[in-house]
Amino acid sequence: LQGLREAQRQIKESASQTRDVLKQHFNDLKGTLGKLLDERLVTLLQEVDTIEQETIKPLDDCQKLIEHGVTTAEDLVREGEIAMLGGVGEHNEKLWSFTKKASHIQLDSLPEVPLLVDVPCLSAQLDDSILNIVKDHIFKHGTVASRPPVQIEELIEKPGGIIVRWCKVDDDFTAQDYRLQFRKCTSNHFEDVYVGSETEFIVLHIDPNVDYQFRVCARGDGRQEWSPWSVPQIGHSTLVPHEWTTGFEGYSLSSRRNIALRNESESSGVLYSRAPTYFCGQTLTFRQVAITSVMP
């Protein structure tokens, strides 16, 4: 029954997490799309304001000139009427003054009022087909899968490490790269340990008898996004790592005591392993590298 309950819990928890992810993603999309539409609307309204201000100014100036000319003509007519009503002497003087003033006013030089076909008539050009394009993309956006396209197949313990093997479980999925992460079961943070095209990887520096959690995902051919994570698998290694014994004269050891560096000491002692960690059937590789010191 415990295995059955774990399977039921996995389905319910993954369904709940998937709902949350979908809601958050589409809420983010709505917010981003709304912001982009608002920004585009502001840009277009600013263009309308600019065109309106630039094209209305000459007409406003023309109106002011015409109104000024009409006012001047009305004032001149009133002065002429007053000049006609005066006495003989006064009449001649006012008429002379009126005639002189009228000769300096150019009432026939008012600007021409442009035709309606010659002035801007603003409009908005909106392509309604964008709604169909966006609708098609939205209807195809996102998928829900009952299981991830890759799963961890096997965990093999090694001295100080664990070999992780994974495989595709979706025949329709073509993987370009894989991404492996791990963490201690007491940690809340996964970290990348491998990204590449291989389907197995040995994770080193594993503490013995400590539970680790592993998960893997894949990136489809020609895609940028990663697939959903596989179901996490727990593994551990009971095999302690191969280490050299400390304290031998003539050698310095690395922090994990798996690399020994010969000193310049004349004494060339023998190196011994810290414990009998080799077992029948294992492969143990020794590598010797000559390091030449370069004097300045």
Phi and psi in degrees as GROMACS dihedral restraints (atoms count N, CA, C in turn):
[ dihedral_restraints ]
;  ai    aj    ak    al  type     phi  dphi    fc
    3     4     5     6     1   -62.5    20    10
    4     5     6     7     1   -43.5    20    10
    6     7     8     9     1   -63.1    20    10
    7     8     9    10     1   -36.8    20    10
    9    10    11    12     1   -65.9    20    10
   10    11    12    13     1   -42.0    20    10
   12    13    14    15     1   -64.9    20    10
   13    14    15    16     1   -39.8    20    10
   15    16    17    18     1   -63.1    20    10
   16    17    18    19     1   -39.2    20    10
   18    19    20    21     1   -65.6    20    10
   19    20    21    22     1   -42.1    20    10
   21    22    23    24     1   -64.1    20    10
   22    23    24    25     1   -41.7    20    10
   24    25    26    27     1   -64.8    20    10
   25    26    27    28     1   -38.8    20    10
   27    28    29    30     1   -62.2    20    10
   28    29    30    31     1   -42.9    20    10
   30    31    32    33     1   -63.8    20    10
   31    32    33    34     1   -47.0    20    10
   33    34    35    36     1   -67.0    20    10
   34    35    36    37     1   -44.3    20    10
   36    37    38    39     1   -67.0    20    10
   37    38    39    40     1   -42.1    20    10
   39    40    41    42     1   -67.1    20    10
   40    41    42    43     1   -35.6    20    10
   42    43    44    45     1   -65.5    20    10
   43    44    45    46     1   -41.6    20    10
   45    46    47    48     1   -64.8    20    10
   46    47    48    49     1   -43.5    20    10
   48    49    50    51     1   -64.0    20    10
   49    50    51    52     1   -39.2    20    10
   51    52    53    54     1   -64.9    20    10
   52    53    54    55     1   -40.4    20    10
   54    55    56    57     1   -60.1    20    10
   55    56    57    58     1   -45.5    20    10
   57    58    59    60     1   -62.4    20    10
   58    59    60    61     1   -42.5    20    10
   60    61    62    63     1   -63.2    20    10
   61    62    63    64     1   -44.0    20    10
   63    64    65    66     1   -62.9    20    10
   64    65    66    67     1   -45.7    20    10
   66    67    68    69     1   -62.5    20    10
   67    68    69    70     1   -44.8    20    10
   69    70    71    72     1   -64.5    20    10
   70    71    72    73     1   -43.1    20    10
   72    73    74    75     1   -62.8    20    10
   73    74    75    76     1   -46.8    20    10
   75    76    77    78     1   -72.9    20    10
   76    77    78    79     1   -30.0    20    10
   78    79    80    81     1   -65.2    20    10
   79    80    81    82     1   -40.9    20    10
   81    82    83    84     1   -63.5    20    10
   82    83    84    85     1   -40.9    20    10
   84    85    86    87     1   -62.5    20    10
   85    86    87    88     1   -44.7    20    10
   87    88    89    90     1   -61.9    20    10
   88    89    90    91     1   -42.3    20    10
   90    91    92    93     1   -63.9    20    10
   91    92    93    94     1   -43.1    20    10
   93    94    95    96     1   -67.1    20    10
   94    95    96    97     1   -44.8    20    10
   96    97    98    99     1   -63.6    20    10
   97    98    99   100     1   -41.8    20    10
   99   100   101   102     1   -61.4    20    10
  100   101   102   103     1   -40.4    20    10
  102   103   104   105     1   -65.4    20    10
  103   104   105   106     1   -43.3    20    10
  105   106   107   108     1   -63.8    20    10
  106   107   108   109     1   -41.2    20    10
  108   109   110   111     1   -64.9    20    10
  109   110   111   112     1   -40.8    20    10
  111   112   113   114     1   -63.3    20    10
  112   113   114   115     1   -41.7    20    10
  114   115   116   117     1   -64.5    20    10
  115   116   117   118     1   -40.3    20    10
  117   118   119   120     1   -66.8    20    10
  118   119   120   121     1   -39.4    20    10
  120   121   122   123     1   -62.1    20    10
  121   122   123   124     1   -43.8    20    10
  123   124   125   126     1   -61.1    20    10
  124   125   126   127     1   -41.7    20    10
  126   127   128   129     1   -61.8    20    10
  127   128   129   130     1   -45.6    20    10
  129   130   131   132     1   -67.0    20    10
  130   131   132   133     1   -39.2    20    10
  132   133   134   135     1   -64.7    20    10
  133   134   135   136     1   -35.9    20    10
  135   136   137   138     1   -65.5    20    10
  136   137   138   139     1   -37.0    20    10
  138   139   140   141     1   -64.3    20    10
  139   140   141   142     1   -40.4    20    10
  141   142   143   144     1   -61.5    20    10
  142   143   144   145     1   -45.7    20    10
  144   145   146   147     1   -60.5    20    10
  145   146   147   148     1   -42.4    20    10
  147   148   149   150     1   -64.3    20    10
  148   149   150   151     1   -47.6    20    10
  150   151   152   153     1   -62.8    20    10
  151   152   153   154     1   -42.2    20    10
  153   154   155   156     1   -61.2    20    10
  154   155   156   157     1   -46.4    20    10
  156   157   158   159     1   -66.7    20    10
  157   158   159   160     1   -40.2    20    10
  159   160   161   162     1   -71.0    20    10
  160   161   162   163     1   -33.8    20    10
  162   163   164   165     1   -92.3    20    10
  163   164   165   166     1   -22.0    20    10
  165   166   167   168     1   -82.6    20    10
  166   167   168   169     1   -23.2    20    10
  168   169   170   171     1   -62.3    20    10
  169   170   171   172     1   -47.5    20    10
  171   172   173   174     1   -59.7    20    10
  172   173   174   175     1   -35.5    20    10
  174   175   176   177     1   -69.6    20    10
  175   176   177   178     1   -38.1    20    10
  177   178   179   180     1   -62.6    20    10
  178   179   180   181     1   -42.0    20    10
  180   181   182   183     1   -63.8    20    10
  181   182   183   184     1   -40.3    20    10
  183   184   185   186     1   -62.7    20    10
  184   185   186   187     1   -42.2    20    10
  186   187   188   189     1   -62.8    20    10
  187   188   189   190     1   -40.9    20    10
  189   190   191   192     1   -63.6    20    10
  190   191   192   193     1   -40.6    20    10
  192   193   194   195     1   -64.8    20    10
  193   194   195   196     1   -42.9    20    10
  195   196   197   198     1   -65.0    20    10
  196   197   198   199     1   -46.0    20    10
  198   199   200   201     1   -62.1    20    10
  199   200   201   202     1   -39.0    20    10
  201   202   203   204     1   -64.7    20    10
  202   203   204   205     1   -40.7    20    10
  204   205   206   207     1   -65.7    20    10
  205   206   207   208     1   -40.9    20    10
  207   208   209   210     1   -63.9    20    10
  208   209   210   211     1   -43.7    20    10
  210   211   212   213     1   -61.7    20    10
  211   212   213   214     1   -42.5    20    10
  213   214   215   216     1   -62.9    20    10
  214   215   216   217     1   -41.6    20    10
  216   217   218   219     1   -64.7    20    10
  217   218   219   220     1   -41.3    20    10
  219   220   221   222     1   -63.4    20    10
  220   221   222   223     1   -42.3    20    10
  222   223   224   225     1   -62.9    20    10
  223   224   225   226     1   -39.1    20    10
  225   226   227   228     1   -68.0    20    10
  226   227   228   229     1   -38.3    20    10
  228   229   230   231     1   -63.3    20    10
  229   230   231   232     1   -43.0    20    10
  231   232   233   234     1   -63.4    20    10
  232   233   234   235     1   -41.9    20    10
  234   235   236   237     1   -63.5    20    10
  235   236   237   238     1   -38.3    20    10
  237   238   239   240     1   -64.7    20    10
  238   239   240   241     1   -39.9    20    10
  240   241   242   243     1   -64.5    20    10
  241   242   243   244     1   -40.3    20    10
  243   244   245   246     1   -65.4    20    10
  244   245   246   247     1   -40.3    20    10
  246   247   248   249     1   -64.0    20    10
  247   248   249   250     1   -32.9    20    10
  249   250   251   252     1   -73.2    20    10
  250   251   252   253     1   -22.9    20    10
  252   253   254   255     1   -88.1    20    10
  253   254   255   256     1    -7.7    20    10
  255   256   257   258     1   -78.1    20    10
  256   257   258   259     1   174.7    20    10
  258   259   260   261     1   -70.0    20    10
  259   260   261   262     1  -175.4    20    10
  261   262   263   264     1   -65.3    20    10
  262   263   264   265     1   -54.1    20    10
  264   265   266   267     1   -66.4    20    10
  265   266   267   268     1   -48.5    20    10
  267   268   269   270     1   -64.5    20    10
  268   269   270   271     1   -35.2    20    10
  270   271   272   273     1   -62.9    20    10
  271   272   273   274     1   -44.9    20    10
  273   274   275   276     1   -64.9    20    10
  274   275   276   277     1   -39.3    20    10
  276   277   278   279     1   -67.4    20    10
  277   278   279   280     1   -47.0    20    10
  279   280   281   282     1   -66.6    20    10
  280   281   282   283     1   -36.8    20    10
  282   283   284   285     1   -66.4    20    10
  283   284   285   286     1   -38.5    20    10
  285   286   287   288     1   -64.3    20    10
  286   287   288   289     1   -44.2    20    10
  288   289   290   291     1   -62.8    20    10
  289   290   291   292     1   -41.4    20    10
  291   292   293   294     1   -64.7    20    10
  292   293   294   295     1   -43.6    20    10
  294   295   296   297     1   -63.6    20    10
  295   296   297   298     1   -41.7    20    10
  297   298   299   300     1   -64.4    20    10
  298   299   300   301     1   -42.3    20    10
  300   301   302   303     1   -67.2    20    10
  301   302   303   304     1   -41.1    20    10
  303   304   305   306     1   -66.1    20    10
  304   305   306   307     1   -30.3    20    10
  306   307   308   309     1   -69.7    20    10
  307   308   309   310     1   -21.9    20    10
  309   310   311   312     1   -92.7    20    10
  310   311   312   313     1    -2.9    20    10
  312   313   314   315     1  -104.7    20    10
  313   314   315   316     1   124.4    20    10
  315   316   317   318     1   -98.4    20    10
  316   317   318   319     1    90.9    20    10
  318   319   320   321     1   -79.9    20    10
  319   320   321   322     1   -11.7    20    10
  321   322   323   324     1   -96.1    20    10
  322   323   324   325     1    10.5    20    10
  324   325   326   327     1  -110.9    20    10
  325   326   327   328     1    25.9    20    10
  327   328   329   330     1   -71.8    20    10
  328   329   330   331     1   147.8    20    10
  330   331   332   333     1   -66.6    20    10
  331   332   333   334     1   152.0    20    10
  333   334   335   336     1   -81.2    20    10
  334   335   336   337     1   135.2    20    10
  336   337   338   339     1   -76.9    20    10
  337   338   339   340     1   122.9    20    10
  339   340   341   342     1   -69.1    20    10
  340   341   342   343     1   154.2    20    10
  342   343   344   345     1   -73.7    20    10
  343   344   345   346     1   156.1    20    10
  345   346   347   348     1   -62.2    20    10
  346   347   348   349     1   -31.6    20    10
  348   349   350   351     1   -71.5    20    10
  349   350   351   352     1   -14.9    20    10
  351   352   353   354     1   -95.9    20    10
  352   353   354   355     1    -3.1    20    10
  354   355   356   357     1  -112.3    20    10
  355   356   357   358     1   153.5    20    10
  357   358   359   360     1   -59.9    20    10
  358   359   360   361     1   147.9    20    10
  360   361   362   363     1  -133.4    20    10
  361   362   363   364     1    97.7    20    10
  363   364   365   366     1   -67.6    20    10
  364   365   366   367     1   148.2    20    10
  366   367   368   369     1  -155.8    20    10
  367   368   369   370     1   164.7    20    10
  369   370   371   372     1  -113.9    20    10
  370   371   372   373     1   131.8    20    10
  372   373   374   375     1  -104.0    20    10
  373   374   375   376     1   112.8    20    10
  375   376   377   378     1  -123.9    20    10
  376   377   378   379     1   125.1    20    10
  378   379   380   381     1   -90.3    20    10
  379   380   381   382     1   107.6    20    10
  381   382   383   384     1   -68.9    20    10
  382   383   384   385     1   -14.5    20    10
  384   385   386   387     1   -66.7    20    10
  385   386   387   388     1   -18.6    20    10
  387   388   389   390     1   -61.7    20    10
  388   389   390   391     1   -29.4    20    10
  390   391   392   393     1   -64.0    20    10
  391   392   393   394     1   -41.7    20    10
  393   394   395   396     1   -68.0    20    10
  394   395   396   397     1   -38.2    20    10
  396   397   398   399     1   -64.6    20    10
  397   398   399   400     1   -47.9    20    10
  399   400   401   402     1   -63.4    20    10
  400   401   402   403     1   -40.0    20    10
  402   403   404   405     1   -61.5    20    10
  403   404   405   406     1   -43.1    20    10
  405   406   407   408     1   -62.9    20    10
  406   407   408   409     1   -42.7    20    10
  408   409   410   411     1   -66.1    20    10
  409   410   411   412     1   -40.4    20    10
  411   412   413   414     1   -65.6    20    10
  412   413   414   415     1   -42.7    20    10
  414   415   416   417     1   -65.0    20    10
  415   416   417   418     1   -25.5    20    10
  417   418   419   420     1   -98.2    20    10
  418   419   420   421     1    -2.7    20    10
  420   421   422   423     1   -80.2    20    10
  421   422   423   424     1   126.5    20    10
  423   424   425   426     1    83.9    20    10
  424   425   426   427     1   147.1    20    10
  426   427   428   429     1  -140.0    20    10
  427   428   429   430     1   158.1    20    10
  429   430   431   432     1  -119.0    20    10
  430   431   432   433     1   121.0    20    10
  432   433   434   435     1  -109.3    20    10
  433   434   435   436     1   142.2    20    10
  435   436   437   438     1   -74.8    20    10
  436   437   438   439     1   -21.0    20    10
  438   439   440   441     1  -155.0    20    10
  439   440   441   442     1   154.4    20    10
  441   442   443   444     1   -65.8    20    10
  442   443   444   445     1   157.3    20    10
  444   445   446   447     1   -74.3    20    10
  445   446   447   448     1   -16.7    20    10
  447   448   449   450     1  -130.8    20    10
  448   449   450   451     1   149.0    20    10
  450   451   452   453     1  -138.4    20    10
  451   452   453   454     1   151.8    20    10
  453   454   455   456     1   -72.9    20    10
  454   455   456   457     1   128.3    20    10
  456   457   458   459     1   -96.6    20    10
  457   458   459   460     1   -36.8    20    10
  459   460   461   462     1  -158.1    20    10
  460   461   462   463     1   143.8    20    10
  462   463   464   465     1  -122.7    20    10
  463   464   465   466     1   121.5    20    10
  465   466   467   468     1  -119.1    20    10
  466   467   468   469     1   123.1    20    10
  468   469   470   471     1   -77.2    20    10
  469   470   471   472     1   141.9    20    10
  471   472   473   474     1  -133.9    20    10
  472   473   474   475     1   160.2    20    10
  474   475   476   477     1   -58.6    20    10
  475   476   477   478     1   111.7    20    10
  477   478   479   480     1    73.1    20    10
  478   479   480   481     1    14.7    20    10
  480   481   482   483     1  -161.7    20    10
  481   482   483   484     1   173.5    20    10
  483   484   485   486     1  -139.7    20    10
  484   485   486   487     1   128.4    20    10
  486   487   488   489     1   -85.3    20    10
  487   488   489   490     1   125.7    20    10
  489   490   491   492     1  -110.0    20    10
  490   491   492   493     1   125.1    20    10
  492   493   494   495     1  -119.7    20    10
  493   494   495   496     1   140.1    20    10
  495   496   497   498     1  -136.9    20    10
  496   497   498   499     1   167.1    20    10
  498   499   500   501     1  -151.6    20    10
  499   500   501   502     1   161.3    20    10
  501   502   503   504     1   -78.4    20    10
  502   503   504   505     1   141.4    20    10
  504   505   506   507     1  -117.5    20    10
  505   506   507   508     1    -1.2    20    10
  507   508   509   510     1  -116.1    20    10
  508   509   510   511     1   108.7    20    10
  510   511   512   513     1   -67.0    20    10
  511   512   513   514     1   -22.9    20    10
  513   514   515   516     1   -83.8    20    10
  514   515   516   517     1    -5.5    20    10
  516   517   518   519     1   -97.9    20    10
  517   518   519   520     1   124.9    20    10
  519   520   521   522     1  -103.8    20    10
  520   521   522   523     1   111.2    20    10
  522   523   524   525     1   -87.8    20    10
  523   524   525   526     1   136.7    20    10
  525   526   527   528     1  -100.7    20    10
  526   527   528   529     1   -43.6    20    10
  528   529   530   531     1  -139.6    20    10
  529   530   531   532     1   157.6    20    10
  531   532   533   534     1  -120.4    20    10
  532   533   534   535     1   154.7    20    10
  534   535   536   537     1  -134.7    20    10
  535   536   537   538     1   119.6    20    10
  537   538   539   540     1  -110.1    20    10
  538   539   540   541     1   134.0    20    10
  540   541   542   543     1  -128.0    20    10
  541   542   543   544     1   155.5    20    10
  543   544   545   546     1  -149.1    20    10
  544   545   546   547     1   164.8    20    10
  546   547   548   549     1  -162.7    20    10
  547   548   549   550     1   158.7    20    10
  549   550   551   552     1   -70.9    20    10
  550   551   552   553     1   147.4    20    10
  552   553   554   555     1   -64.1    20    10
  553   554   555   556     1   -18.8    20    10
  555   556   557   558     1   -87.1    20    10
  556   557   558   559     1    -4.1    20    10
  558   559   560   561     1  -100.9    20    10
  559   560   561   562     1   155.0    20    10
  561   562   563   564     1  -101.9    20    10
  562   563   564   565     1    -0.1    20    10
  564   565   566   567     1  -122.0    20    10
  565   566   567   568     1   122.1    20    10
  567   568   569   570     1   -82.5    20    10
  568   569   570   571     1   148.7    20    10
  570   571   572   573     1  -132.0    20    10
  571   572   573   574     1   145.6    20    10
  573   574   575   576     1   -66.9    20    10
  574   575   576   577     1   137.8    20    10
  576   577   578   579     1  -125.8    20    10
  577   578   579   580     1   -18.5    20    10
  579   580   581   582     1  -158.5    20    10
  580   581   582   583     1   137.7    20    10
  582   583   584   585     1  -138.1    20    10
  583   584   585   586     1   120.7    20    10
  585   586   587   588     1   175.1    20    10
  586   587   588   589     1  -169.3    20    10
  588   589   590   591     1   -96.6    20    10
  589   590   591   592     1    -7.5    20    10
  591   592   593   594     1   -74.2    20    10
  592   593   594   595     1   160.0    20    10
  594   595   596   597     1  -110.0    20    10
  595   596   597   598     1    17.5    20    10
  597   598   599   600     1  -155.3    20    10
  598   599   600   601     1   154.6    20    10
  600   601   602   603     1  -157.8    20    10
  601   602   603   604     1   141.1    20    10
  603   604   605   606     1   -97.2    20    10
  604   605   606   607     1   119.8    20    10
  606   607   608   609     1   -90.0    20    10
  607   608   609   610     1   116.8    20    10
  609   610   611   612     1   -95.0    20    10
  610   611   612   613     1   178.1    20    10
  612   613   614   615     1    58.3    20    10
  613   614   615   616     1    40.3    20    10
  615   616   617   618     1   -89.9    20    10
  616   617   618   619     1   126.8    20    10
  618   619   620   621     1   -71.8    20    10
  619   620   621   622     1   135.6    20    10
  621   622   623   624     1   -67.4    20    10
  622   623   624   625     1   145.2    20    10
  624   625   626   627     1    60.3    20    10
  625   626   627   628     1    31.2    20    10
  627   628   629   630     1  -121.3    20    10
  628   629   630   631     1   130.0    20    10
  630   631   632   633     1   -75.8    20    10
  631   632   633   634     1   132.7    20    10
  633   634   635   636     1  -122.6    20    10
  634   635   636   637     1   151.1    20    10
  636   637   638   639     1  -112.7    20    10
  637   638   639   640     1   134.9    20    10
  639   640   641   642     1  -124.7    20    10
  640   641   642   643     1   145.6    20    10
  642   643   644   645     1  -148.7    20    10
  643   644   645   646     1   154.5    20    10
  645   646   647   648     1  -139.5    20    10
  646   647   648   649     1   149.4    20    10
  648   649   650   651     1  -138.7    20    10
  649   650   651   652     1   174.7    20    10
  651   652   653   654     1  -138.3    20    10
  652   653   654   655     1   159.6    20    10
  654   655   656   657     1  -117.6    20    10
  655   656   657   658     1   124.6    20    10
  657   658   659   660     1   -66.2    20    10
  658   659   660   661     1   158.0    20    10
  660   661   662   663     1   -61.4    20    10
  661   662   663   664     1   122.4    20    10
  663   664   665   666     1    79.1    20    10
  664   665   666   667     1     6.0    20    10
  666   667   668   669     1  -103.6    20    10
  667   668   669   670     1   159.6    20    10
  669   670   671   672     1  -102.1    20    10
  670   671   672   673     1   -32.8    20    10
  672   673   674   675     1   -85.1    20    10
  673   674   675   676     1   154.7    20    10
  675   676   677   678     1   -89.7    20    10
  676   677   678   679     1   153.4    20    10
  678   679   680   681     1   -74.6    20    10
  679   680   681   682     1   171.0    20    10
  681   682   683   684     1   -61.0    20    10
  682   683   684   685     1   155.1    20    10
  684   685   686   687     1   -72.0    20    10
  685   686   687   688     1   150.6    20    10
  687   688   689   690     1   -70.4    20    10
  688   689   690   691     1   169.9    20    10
  690   691   692   693     1   -66.9    20    10
  691   692   693   694     1   123.7    20    10
  693   694   695   696     1   -59.3    20    10
  694   695   696   697     1   139.5    20    10
  696   697   698   699     1  -117.1    20    10
  697   698   699   700     1   140.1    20    10
  699   700   701   702     1  -101.7    20    10
  700   701   702   703     1   132.9    20    10
  702   703   704   705     1  -146.7    20    10
  703   704   705   706     1   161.8    20    10
  705   706   707   708     1  -152.2    20    10
  706   707   708   709     1   165.9    20    10
  708   709   710   711     1  -120.6    20    10
  709   710   711   712     1   127.8    20    10
  711   712   713   714     1   -90.0    20    10
  712   713   714   715     1    -3.2    20    10
  714   715   716   717     1   -93.6    20    10
  715   716   717   718     1   120.7    20    10
  717   718   719   720     1   -71.5    20    10
  718   719   720   721     1   151.6    20    10
  720   721   722   723     1   -69.6    20    10
  721   722   723   724     1   155.0    20    10
  723   724   725   726     1   -70.9    20    10
  724   725   726   727     1   126.1    20    10
  726   727   728   729     1  -137.4    20    10
  727   728   729   730     1   150.8    20    10
  729   730   731   732     1   -87.5    20    10
  730   731   732   733     1   150.8    20    10
  732   733   734   735     1   -77.5    20    10
  733   734   735   736     1   136.7    20    10
  735   736   737   738     1   -81.7    20    10
  736   737   738   739     1   161.8    20    10
  738   739   740   741     1    97.4    20    10
  739   740   741   742     1     0.8    20    10
  741   742   743   744     1   -84.4    20    10
  742   743   744   745     1   129.5    20    10
  744   745   746   747     1   -67.8    20    10
  745   746   747   748     1   138.7    20    10
  747   748   749   750     1    97.8    20    10
  748   749   750   751     1    -2.7    20    10
  750   751   752   753     1  -134.3    20    10
  751   752   753   754     1   143.8    20    10
  753   754   755   756     1  -116.8    20    10
  754   755   756   757     1   138.1    20    10
  756   757   758   759     1  -106.7    20    10
  757   758   759   760     1   152.3    20    10
  759   760   761   762     1   -73.1    20    10
  760   761   762   763     1   174.7    20    10
  762   763   764   765     1   -62.3    20    10
  763   764   765   766     1   -33.1    20    10
  765   766   767   768     1   -95.4    20    10
  766   767   768   769     1     5.1    20    10
  768   769   770   771     1    58.8    20    10
  769   770   771   772     1    27.7    20    10
  771   772   773   774     1  -107.5    20    10
  772   773   774   775     1    -1.9    20    10
  774   775   776   777     1  -127.6    20    10
  775   776   777   778     1   129.5    20    10
  777   778   779   780     1  -116.0    20    10
  778   779   780   781     1   130.3    20    10
  780   781   782   783     1  -112.3    20    10
  781   782   783   784     1   122.1    20    10
  783   784   785   786     1   -75.0    20    10
  784   785   786   787     1   130.3    20    10
  786   787   788   789     1   -81.0    20    10
  787   788   789   790     1   178.6    20    10
  789   790   791   792     1   -83.3    20    10
  790   791   792   793     1     8.9    20    10
  792   793   794   795     1   -65.0    20    10
  793   794   795   796     1   144.4    20    10
  795   796   797   798     1   -67.9    20    10
  796   797   798   799     1   -25.6    20    10
  798   799   800   801     1   -74.4    20    10
  799   800   801   802     1   128.5    20    10
  801   802   803   804     1  -121.6    20    10
  802   803   804   805     1    77.7    20    10
  804   805   806   807     1   -71.7    20    10
  805   806   807   808     1   173.9    20    10
  807   808   809   810     1   -93.8    20    10
  808   809   810   811     1   138.9    20    10
  810   811   812   813     1   -90.3    20    10
  811   812   813   814     1   139.5    20    10
  813   814   815   816     1  -125.0    20    10
  814   815   816   817     1   147.6    20    10
  816   817   818   819     1   -71.9    20    10
  817   818   819   820     1   154.8    20    10
  819   820   821   822     1   -70.8    20    10
  820   821   822   823     1   -30.6    20    10
  822   823   824   825     1  -155.4    20    10
  823   824   825   826     1   161.5    20    10
  825   826   827   828     1   -75.7    20    10
  826   827   828   829     1    77.6    20    10
  828   829   830   831     1   -91.8    20    10
  829   830   831   832     1    -4.6    20    10
  831   832   833   834     1   -88.4    20    10
  832   833   834   835     1   135.3    20    10
  834   835   836   837     1  -124.7    20    10
  835   836   837   838     1   154.8    20    10
  837   838   839   840     1   -59.5    20    10
  838   839   840   841     1   134.1    20    10
  840   841   842   843     1    98.2    20    10
  841   842   843   844     1   -11.4    20    10
  843   844   845   846     1   -86.6    20    10
  844   845   846   847     1   158.9    20    10
  846   847   848   849     1  -106.9    20    10
  847   848   849   850     1   123.8    20    10
  849   850   851   852     1  -119.5    20    10
  850   851   852   853     1   122.3    20    10
  852   853   854   855     1  -112.2    20    10
  853   854   855   856     1   130.3    20    10
  855   856   857   858     1  -110.7    20    10
  856   857   858   859     1   138.6    20    10
  858   859   860   861     1  -131.0    20    10
  859   860   861   862     1   131.0    20    10
  861   862   863   864     1  -116.5    20    10
  862   863   864   865     1   127.1    20    10
  864   865   866   867     1  -123.7    20    10
  865   866   867   868     1   129.7    20    10
  867   868   869   870     1   -87.8    20    10
  868   869   870   871     1   126.1    20    10
  870   871   872   873     1  -111.2    20    10
  871   872   873   874     1   119.5    20    10
  873   874   875   876     1  -100.9    20    10
  874   875   876   877     1   123.0    20    10
  876   877   878   879     1   -80.1    20    10
  877   878   879   880     1   133.6    20    10
  879   880   881   882     1  -103.4    20    10
  880   881   882   883     1   119.0    20    10
  882   883   884   885     1   -87.1    20    10
  883   884   885   886     1   139.4    20    10
